[in-house]
Amino acid sequence: MNAEHTAPADAEKAGATGPSTGAGTPETPEDSLVTTLHSLSLPDGPLDYTATTGTVVLTEEPEGEEYGRGAAHAEMFSVSYVAQNRGEGPRPVMFAFNGGPGASTVWLHLGLLGPRRVDSGDAGSPAAPPHRLLDNHETILQDADLVVVDAMTTGYSRPAPGQKPARHHGLAEDRDLIASFVIDWLTRHRRWTSPIYLAGESYGTTRASAVAARLMDRYYVAVAGIALISPVLDFGTIRFDAGNDRPFLHYLPTYAAIAHAHGKHEGRLLQDVVDEAEAFAEQEYPALLAAGLRLAPEQKAEAAARIGALIGVDPAWVERADLRVEHMAFLAELLREEGLVTGRIDGRFTAPAGNGNAGRMETDPSIDQLAPSYTATINQYLRGELDFSSDVVYEIMSGRVHPWSYKDFEGRSAEVASDLSRLLRKSPHTRVLVSHGYHDAATPFHASEHVLAQLAIPREDYSERIRVEYYEAGHMMYCHEPSRLALSQHLSEWVTGAGADEGSEVG
């Protein structure tokens, strides 16, 4: 990759020194941006682009009867990639973010979407230091300009001086902040007629759905599409709360897929195993759990044997769990006899168990083995190639966002399926791409399938405007090279309107 560096434009003179560390007073913080020129060599010729990196100050209008420019309340960090000389007409622009809450957008940025990608390795062969970046010949920048933005208290995003970060740590507050960032970016870059796409991963899909609805409800901005990568749209489908049996049903097909990855279904195809598990989870399993104490002992033992065979564990353990297998317990149990725990973000990963008798996995080997390469490369990339530096820590994953507020959902599960439904009813041209990893034990694919099937939209919109894809990997399916290539192709087809309308599966 060839890179040329240019001095910041006049509008971006503020030194690239990070949030709240350079020019300006607490009352008047200033943007801190730097622009560099780059060129990516592709088979069909060079892709020339600019990268604008740094923090922008967002302000808010005062409440009450006073109108006008309000006080600064946030300094949001982003990298904006804009392709040069890529044809006539307004180019699409994709805003991307990860989730957590508490995750920076380094994962989508360097794992899938950006012009440079991390060599992270995969299950069984995580990358060893020194960690390195590669050219990403499948970058979405070929089809759309790209803006990767970090949510409050992640990456380099921080509150403006004198403001409290906690005011942005909640579903509604975070939604409004990211929506205002999108509006600000479109205005600064004069891109109001560009087709707008949102791409989120994990809680980022919760954010994407809420932000897309907010853009329409508040600003009458209709996004062209939303990419939901490893989605969670209704937390009631994945939270193992007392009296809530839904997660036990929705996780079972994921358990079966992870068991298959570790040789528990020898000689069988993954799809056959998943199909059997989904049929059981949808037809027999709900009635078994609903029966409770009314289930005869022999019926319970028979059900435990069926579940144990599907998910690769001892039926007696399933029976002691009252047929209800919690995901952290499963990840500790599946390979217990081998002295291993299994990954939550990606069930293909394993690590030695610290305590062979522990009821839950101690730590997630998939995050532990992937995160160091992302941490090293984002810090080197920002300083070495994008010329941006800061004296605060780039927060890859931050627990400082907690407690995260769901105050609008008191007494019920937090969900954005209603937001997504409302948006699709209001905006007839918005399309949705959904990407599931079979081995994702954080946001199980069956839960997402269930929520999507219950959206309050016309049946024809469900079949014609929502494309669903599956990958033989986990939550961050792009660490698996065949899945990364397939997902990149699906994103390209989705943005450009090329390719098949219906979802497919990839191995």
C-alpha positions as CSV (number, residue, x, y, z in Angstrom):
1,M,0.0,0.0,0.0
2,N,1.3,3.4,-0.9
3,A,0.5,6.3,1.3
4,E,1.1,10.0,0.9
5,H,0.6,12.4,3.8
6,T,-0.7,15.9,3.4
7,A,-1.0,18.8,5.9
8,P,-4.5,19.3,7.3
9,A,-6.8,21.5,5.3
10,D,-7.5,25.0,6.6
11,A,-10.8,23.9,8.1
12,E,-8.8,21.1,9.9
13,K,-5.9,23.1,11.3
14,A,-6.5,22.0,14.9
15,G,-3.6,19.9,15.9
16,A,-4.1,16.2,15.8
17,T,-3.5,15.8,19.5
18,G,-6.7,14.0,20.6
19,P,-9.7,15.0,22.6
20,S,-9.4,17.9,25.0
21,T,-5.7,18.1,24.9
22,G,-5.0,20.9,22.4
23,A,-6.4,24.2,21.4
24,G,-9.5,25.8,22.9
25,T,-10.7,26.5,26.4
26,P,-13.2,24.3,28.4
27,E,-15.9,26.6,27.1
28,T,-14.7,26.5,23.5
29,P,-13.2,23.1,22.6
30,E,-12.1,22.7,19.0
31,D,-12.0,20.0,16.4
32,S,-8.8,18.0,16.2
33,L,-8.5,16.5,12.7
34,V,-5.8,15.5,10.3
35,T,-6.2,14.5,6.6
36,T,-3.8,12.1,4.8
37,L,-3.8,10.8,1.2
38,H,-3.5,7.1,0.3
39,S,-3.7,4.7,-2.6
40,L,-4.7,1.1,-2.5
41,S,-3.6,-1.2,-5.4
42,L,-6.4,-3.3,-6.6
43,P,-6.6,-5.7,-9.6
44,D,-8.7,-3.2,-11.6
45,G,-6.4,-0.2,-10.8
46,P,-5.5,2.0,-7.8
47,L,-8.1,3.2,-5.3
48,D,-7.1,6.7,-4.2
49,Y,-8.7,8.1,-1.1
50,T,-8.3,10.5,1.8
51,A,-8.5,9.6,5.4
52,T,-9.6,12.3,7.9
53,T,-8.9,11.2,11.4
54,G,-9.7,12.8,14.7
55,T,-12.3,14.3,17.0
56,V,-15.1,16.7,16.1
57,V,-17.0,18.8,18.7
58,L,-20.7,18.3,18.8
59,T,-23.0,21.0,20.2
60,E,-26.6,20.9,21.3
61,E,-29.3,23.5,21.2
62,P,-30.4,24.8,24.6
63,E,-33.6,23.5,25.9
64,G,-36.6,25.6,26.7
65,E,-37.6,28.8,24.9
66,E,-34.1,29.9,23.9
67,Y,-32.9,28.9,20.4
68,G,-29.6,29.0,18.7
69,R,-26.2,27.3,18.9
70,G,-25.7,25.5,22.2
71,A,-22.8,24.4,24.3
72,A,-20.4,21.7,23.3
73,H,-21.3,18.3,24.8
74,A,-19.1,15.7,23.1
75,E,-15.9,15.2,21.2
76,M,-16.5,12.2,18.9
77,F,-13.6,10.3,17.3
78,S,-13.9,8.9,13.8
79,V,-12.0,8.1,10.7
80,S,-13.6,9.1,7.4
81,Y,-12.4,7.4,4.2
82,V,-13.5,9.3,1.0
83,A,-12.6,7.8,-2.4
84,Q,-11.2,10.1,-5.1
85,N,-12.3,10.1,-8.7
86,R,-14.8,7.3,-8.4
87,G,-17.4,8.3,-11.0
88,E,-20.2,10.8,-11.3
89,G,-23.0,11.5,-8.9
90,P,-23.2,11.4,-5.1
91,R,-21.4,8.3,-3.7
92,P,-23.0,6.2,-1.0
93,V,-21.6,6.7,2.5
94,M,-21.5,4.0,5.2
95,F,-21.4,4.9,8.9
96,A,-20.1,1.9,10.9
97,F,-19.8,1.2,14.7
98,N,-19.4,-1.8,17.0
99,G,-21.3,-2.2,20.2
100,G,-20.7,-3.7,23.6
101,P,-21.8,-1.4,25.0
102,G,-18.3,-0.4,25.6
103,A,-16.6,-1.6,22.4
104,S,-14.8,0.7,20.0
105,T,-15.2,0.3,16.3
106,V,-11.7,-1.1,15.8
107,W,-13.3,-4.5,15.0
108,L,-15.3,-3.5,12.0
109,H,-12.7,-0.9,11.0
110,L,-9.6,-3.2,10.9
111,G,-11.4,-6.6,10.6
112,L,-13.8,-6.1,7.7
113,L,-14.6,-2.7,6.3
114,G,-11.5,-0.4,6.1
115,P,-8.8,-0.3,3.4
116,R,-6.3,-1.8,5.8
117,R,-7.1,-5.0,7.8
118,V,-5.4,-6.7,10.7
119,D,-3.8,-10.1,10.4
120,S,-5.5,-11.6,13.4
121,G,-5.3,-15.3,12.8
122,D,-8.2,-17.6,13.5
123,A,-9.3,-20.3,15.9
124,G,-6.4,-22.7,16.5
125,S,-3.9,-20.3,15.0
126,P,-4.2,-16.7,16.5
127,A,-1.6,-14.3,15.2
128,A,1.6,-14.0,17.2
129,P,3.5,-10.7,17.6
130,P,4.7,-8.7,15.9
131,H,1.2,-7.9,14.7
132,R,0.7,-6.5,11.3
133,L,-1.7,-4.8,8.9
134,L,-2.5,-6.0,5.4
135,D,-4.1,-4.2,2.4
136,N,-7.8,-5.0,2.4
137,H,-8.6,-5.7,-1.3
138,E,-12.3,-6.4,-0.3
139,T,-12.8,-3.0,1.5
140,I,-16.3,-1.5,1.2
141,L,-14.5,1.7,0.2
142,Q,-14.7,0.4,-3.4
143,D,-18.4,0.8,-3.3
144,A,-19.1,3.5,-0.6
145,D,-17.2,6.1,1.4
146,L,-16.7,4.9,4.9
147,V,-17.0,6.6,8.3
148,V,-16.0,4.5,11.4
149,V,-17.1,6.3,14.6
150,D,-16.5,5.4,18.2
151,A,-19.3,5.7,20.7
152,M,-18.9,7.8,23.9
153,T,-16.0,6.6,26.2
154,T,-14.7,4.2,23.5
155,G,-11.8,4.8,21.2
156,Y,-10.9,8.5,21.7
157,S,-14.5,9.7,22.0
158,R,-15.0,11.7,25.2
159,P,-17.4,14.2,26.7
160,A,-16.6,17.9,26.1
161,P,-14.7,19.6,29.0
162,G,-17.1,20.2,31.8
163,Q,-19.6,17.5,30.7
164,K,-20.2,14.1,32.2
165,P,-19.8,10.9,30.1
166,A,-22.6,9.1,31.9
167,R,-25.2,11.4,30.2
168,H,-24.4,9.4,26.9
169,H,-24.3,6.0,28.5
170,G,-27.7,4.6,27.6
171,L,-29.7,3.3,24.7
172,A,-31.6,6.5,24.0
173,E,-28.8,8.9,24.8
174,D,-26.3,6.9,22.7
175,R,-28.8,6.8,19.9
176,D,-29.3,10.5,19.9
177,L,-25.5,11.2,20.0
178,I,-24.7,9.0,17.1
179,A,-27.6,10.3,15.1
180,S,-26.4,13.9,15.7
181,F,-22.9,12.8,14.6
182,V,-24.4,11.5,11.3
183,I,-26.2,14.8,10.7
184,D,-23.1,16.8,11.6
185,W,-20.9,14.7,9.2
186,L,-23.4,15.0,6.3
187,T,-23.5,18.8,6.8
188,R,-19.7,19.3,7.1
189,H,-19.0,17.2,4.0
190,R,-22.0,18.4,2.0
191,R,-23.2,14.9,1.4
192,W,-26.9,15.3,2.0
193,T,-27.9,13.6,-1.3
194,S,-25.6,10.6,-0.8
195,P,-27.3,7.2,-0.1
196,I,-26.7,6.6,3.6
197,Y,-25.9,3.1,5.0
198,L,-25.5,2.1,8.6
199,A,-23.4,-0.9,9.6
200,G,-23.4,-2.2,13.2
201,E,-22.1,-5.3,14.9
202,S,-23.5,-6.9,18.1
203,Y,-24.9,-4.0,20.3
204,G,-24.0,-2.0,17.3
205,T,-27.0,-3.5,15.6
206,T,-29.2,-2.4,18.4
207,R,-27.6,1.1,17.9
208,A,-28.0,1.0,14.1
209,S,-31.7,0.1,14.3
210,A,-32.4,2.8,16.9
211,V,-30.3,5.4,15.1
212,A,-31.9,4.7,11.7
213,A,-35.3,5.2,13.3
214,R,-34.2,8.4,15.1
215,L,-32.8,9.8,11.8
216,M,-36.2,9.3,10.2
217,D,-38.4,10.3,13.2
218,R,-36.4,13.4,14.2
219,Y,-34.8,14.6,11.0
220,Y,-36.7,12.9,8.2
221,V,-33.5,11.3,7.0
222,A,-34.2,7.9,5.4
223,V,-31.3,5.5,5.3
224,A,-30.8,3.4,2.2
225,G,-29.9,0.4,4.2
226,I,-28.9,-1.1,7.6
227,A,-26.3,-3.9,7.9
228,L,-26.9,-6.0,11.1
229,I,-23.8,-8.1,11.8
230,S,-24.3,-10.6,14.7
231,P,-27.6,-8.8,15.7
232,V,-29.4,-8.5,18.9
233,L,-32.8,-6.7,18.5
234,D,-34.6,-7.9,21.6
235,F,-32.6,-8.5,24.8
236,G,-35.4,-10.7,26.2
237,T,-34.3,-13.4,23.7
238,I,-30.7,-13.6,25.1
239,R,-30.9,-12.7,28.8
240,F,-31.2,-15.6,31.1
241,D,-33.4,-14.0,33.6
242,A,-35.6,-15.9,36.1
243,G,-38.9,-16.9,34.5
244,N,-37.7,-16.2,31.0
245,D,-37.3,-19.4,29.0
246,R,-36.8,-17.8,25.6
247,P,-32.9,-17.8,25.7
248,F,-32.8,-21.5,26.4
249,L,-34.8,-22.1,23.2
250,H,-32.8,-19.7,21.1
251,Y,-29.4,-20.7,22.2
252,L,-29.8,-24.4,21.6
253,P,-29.1,-24.4,17.9
254,T,-25.9,-22.4,18.6
255,Y,-24.9,-25.0,21.2
256,A,-25.4,-27.7,18.6
257,A,-23.3,-25.8,16.0
258,I,-20.5,-25.3,18.5
259,A,-20.6,-29.0,19.4
260,H,-20.3,-29.8,15.7
261,A,-17.2,-27.6,15.5
262,H,-15.6,-29.7,18.2
263,G,-16.3,-33.1,16.7
264,K,-19.4,-34.0,18.7
265,H,-21.4,-34.8,15.5
266,E,-18.8,-36.8,13.6
267,G,-19.8,-37.6,10.0
268,R,-22.7,-35.1,9.9
269,L,-23.0,-31.9,8.0
270,L,-23.3,-28.7,10.1
271,Q,-26.5,-27.7,8.3
272,D,-28.1,-31.0,9.2
273,V,-27.2,-30.6,12.8
274,V,-28.5,-27.0,12.9
275,D,-31.7,-27.9,11.1
276,E,-32.4,-30.7,13.7
277,A,-31.7,-28.4,16.6
278,E,-33.9,-25.6,15.2
279,A,-36.8,-28.0,14.7
280,F,-36.4,-29.3,18.3
281,A,-36.1,-25.7,19.7
282,E,-39.2,-24.6,17.9
283,Q,-41.5,-27.6,18.2
284,E,-40.8,-29.9,21.2
285,Y,-38.6,-27.9,23.5
286,P,-41.1,-25.1,24.4
287,A,-43.6,-27.7,25.5
288,L,-41.1,-29.5,27.6
289,L,-40.0,-26.4,29.5
290,A,-43.6,-25.3,29.9
291,A,-44.5,-28.6,31.5
292,G,-42.1,-28.0,34.4
293,L,-43.0,-30.1,37.4
294,R,-45.8,-31.7,35.4
295,L,-43.2,-33.6,33.3
296,A,-42.9,-37.2,34.3
297,P,-39.4,-38.4,35.4
298,E,-39.0,-40.7,32.4
299,Q,-40.1,-37.8,30.1
300,K,-37.5,-35.5,31.6
301,A,-34.8,-38.1,31.3
302,E,-35.7,-38.7,27.7
303,A,-35.7,-35.0,26.9
304,A,-32.3,-34.6,28.6
305,A,-30.9,-37.4,26.5
306,R,-32.2,-35.7,23.4
307,I,-30.7,-32.3,24.3
308,G,-27.4,-33.9,25.4
309,A,-27.0,-35.6,22.1
310,L,-27.8,-32.4,20.2
311,I,-25.4,-30.2,22.2
312,G,-22.6,-32.7,22.9
313,V,-22.8,-32.9,26.7
314,D,-23.8,-35.5,29.3
315,P,-27.6,-36.0,29.5
316,A,-27.3,-36.2,33.3
317,W,-25.8,-32.7,33.4
318,V,-28.7,-31.4,31.3
319,E,-31.2,-33.1,33.6
320,R,-29.6,-31.6,36.7
321,A,-29.9,-28.2,35.0
322,D,-33.7,-28.9,34.7
323,L,-33.3,-29.0,30.9
324,R,-32.3,-25.3,30.9
325,V,-28.7,-24.9,29.7
326,E,-27.2,-21.5,30.3
327,H,-24.6,-20.4,27.8
328,M,-21.7,-19.6,30.1
329,A,-22.3,-23.0,31.8
330,F,-22.4,-24.8,28.5
331,L,-19.1,-23.2,27.4
332,A,-17.4,-24.5,30.5
333,E,-19.0,-27.9,30.2
334,L,-18.7,-28.9,26.5
335,L,-14.9,-29.7,26.6
336,R,-14.5,-30.2,30.4
337,E,-13.1,-33.7,30.0
338,E,-10.4,-32.2,27.7
339,G,-9.5,-29.5,30.3
340,L,-10.7,-26.7,27.9
341,V,-13.2,-23.9,27.9
342,T,-15.0,-22.7,24.7
343,G,-15.3,-19.2,23.3
344,R,-18.4,-17.1,23.7
345,I,-17.7,-14.6,20.9
346,D,-16.7,-17.6,18.7
347,G,-17.3,-21.1,19.9
348,R,-14.6,-22.5,17.7
349,F,-11.9,-21.0,20.0
350,T,-10.7,-22.9,23.1
351,A,-8.3,-22.3,26.0
352,P,-7.2,-24.3,29.0
353,A,-9.6,-24.2,31.9
354,G,-8.2,-22.5,35.0
355,N,-10.5,-24.5,37.3
356,G,-11.7,-27.9,35.8
357,N,-14.7,-27.9,38.1
358,A,-15.8,-24.3,37.5
359,G,-19.5,-23.9,36.7
360,R,-18.8,-21.1,34.2
361,M,-16.0,-20.2,31.8
362,E,-13.4,-18.0,33.5
363,T,-12.7,-15.8,30.5
364,D,-13.5,-15.8,26.7
365,P,-10.6,-17.3,24.7
366,S,-11.9,-15.9,21.5
367,I,-11.6,-12.3,22.7
368,D,-8.4,-13.0,24.6
369,Q,-6.7,-14.5,21.4
370,L,-8.0,-11.9,18.9
371,A,-7.9,-8.6,20.8
372,P,-4.1,-8.2,21.2
373,S,-3.6,-8.0,17.4
374,Y,-6.4,-5.3,17.1
375,T,-5.0,-3.3,20.0
376,A,-1.5,-3.2,18.7
377,T,-2.4,-2.4,15.1
378,I,-5.0,0.3,15.7
379,N,-2.5,2.2,17.9
380,Q,0.3,1.9,15.4
381,Y,-2.0,2.6,12.4
382,L,-3.5,5.8,13.8
383,R,-0.1,7.2,14.6
384,G,2.1,5.7,11.8
385,E,-0.2,5.9,8.8
386,L,-3.0,8.3,9.7
387,D,-0.8,10.8,11.6
388,F,-3.1,11.1,14.5
389,S,-1.9,11.0,18.1
390,S,-3.4,11.5,21.5
391,D,-2.2,11.4,25.1
392,V,-5.4,9.5,26.2
393,V,-5.8,5.8,25.9
394,Y,-7.6,4.4,22.9
395,E,-10.3,2.4,24.6
396,I,-10.6,-0.9,22.7
397,M,-13.1,-2.3,25.2
398,S,-14.2,-0.1,28.1
399,G,-16.1,-1.1,31.2
400,R,-16.4,2.7,32.0
401,V,-19.7,2.9,30.1
402,H,-21.5,0.9,32.7
403,P,-24.0,1.1,34.2
404,W,-25.7,1.5,30.8
405,S,-29.2,2.9,31.0
406,Y,-32.3,1.3,29.6
407,K,-34.6,3.6,31.5
408,D,-37.2,3.7,28.7
409,F,-37.7,0.0,29.2
410,E,-38.5,-0.2,32.9
411,G,-40.4,-3.4,33.6
412,R,-39.8,-5.0,30.2
413,S,-36.9,-6.2,28.0
414,A,-35.0,-3.6,26.0
415,E,-35.7,-4.0,22.3
416,V,-35.4,-2.1,19.0
417,A,-37.5,-4.4,16.8
418,S,-40.3,-1.9,17.1
419,D,-37.9,0.8,15.9
420,L,-36.8,-1.3,13.0
421,S,-40.5,-2.1,12.1
422,R,-41.5,1.5,12.3
423,L,-38.6,2.6,10.1
424,L,-39.4,-0.1,7.4
425,R,-43.1,1.0,7.4
426,K,-42.1,4.7,7.1
427,S,-39.2,4.3,4.6
428,P,-40.2,2.0,1.7
429,H,-36.7,2.0,0.1
430,T,-34.7,1.0,3.2
431,R,-33.2,-2.5,2.9
432,V,-31.6,-4.7,5.6
433,L,-28.7,-7.1,5.4
434,V,-28.5,-9.6,8.3
435,S,-25.3,-11.6,9.0
436,H,-25.2,-14.5,11.4
437,G,-22.3,-16.6,12.6
438,Y,-23.4,-20.2,13.5
439,H,-20.8,-20.4,16.3
440,D,-21.7,-17.1,17.9
441,A,-22.6,-17.7,21.6
442,A,-23.1,-13.9,22.3
443,T,-25.9,-13.1,19.9
444,P,-27.4,-16.5,18.8
445,F,-28.7,-16.7,15.2
446,H,-32.0,-18.4,16.2
447,A,-32.9,-15.5,18.4
448,S,-32.4,-13.0,15.6
449,E,-34.4,-15.2,13.2
450,H,-37.3,-15.3,15.6
451,V,-37.3,-11.5,16.1
452,L,-37.0,-10.7,12.4
453,A,-40.0,-13.1,11.7
454,Q,-42.1,-11.1,14.2
455,L,-41.4,-7.6,12.8
456,A,-44.6,-5.6,12.4
457,I,-44.2,-5.2,8.6
458,P,-46.0,-6.6,5.6
459,R,-45.0,-10.2,4.7
460,E,-43.7,-9.1,1.3
461,D,-41.4,-6.6,2.9
462,Y,-39.9,-9.4,5.1
463,S,-39.1,-11.5,2.1
464,E,-38.1,-8.8,-0.3
465,R,-36.3,-6.2,1.8
466,I,-34.5,-8.3,4.4
467,R,-31.5,-10.4,3.2
468,V,-30.1,-13.0,5.7
469,E,-26.7,-14.6,5.4
470,Y,-25.0,-17.3,7.5
471,Y,-21.3,-18.1,8.1
472,E,-19.4,-21.0,9.6
473,A,-17.7,-18.8,12.2
474,G,-18.7,-16.8,15.2
475,H,-19.6,-13.2,16.3
476,M,-16.7,-11.7,14.4
477,M,-17.0,-14.0,11.5
478,Y,-14.5,-12.0,9.5
479,C,-11.6,-13.6,11.4
480,H,-12.5,-16.8,9.4
481,E,-11.1,-16.0,6.0
482,P,-13.8,-17.8,3.8
483,S,-16.4,-16.0,5.9
484,R,-14.6,-12.6,5.6
485,L,-14.5,-12.9,1.8
486,A,-18.1,-14.0,1.6
487,L,-19.4,-11.2,4.0
488,S,-17.4,-8.6,2.0
489,Q,-19.0,-9.8,-1.2
490,H,-22.5,-9.7,0.4
491,L,-21.9,-6.2,1.6
492,S,-20.8,-5.1,-1.8
493,E,-23.7,-6.7,-3.5
494,W,-26.1,-5.2,-1.0
495,V,-24.7,-1.6,-1.4
496,T,-24.5,-1.8,-5.2
497,G,-27.7,-3.7,-5.8
498,A,-25.9,-6.6,-7.4
499,G,-26.2,-10.3,-6.7
500,A,-29.0,-12.5,-5.5
501,D,-31.9,-11.1,-3.5
502,E,-32.2,-14.1,-1.2
503,G,-29.9,-15.1,1.6
504,S,-27.5,-18.0,1.3
505,E,-25.1,-20.0,3.5
506,V,-21.4,-20.1,3.3
507,G,-18.8,-22.6,4.6
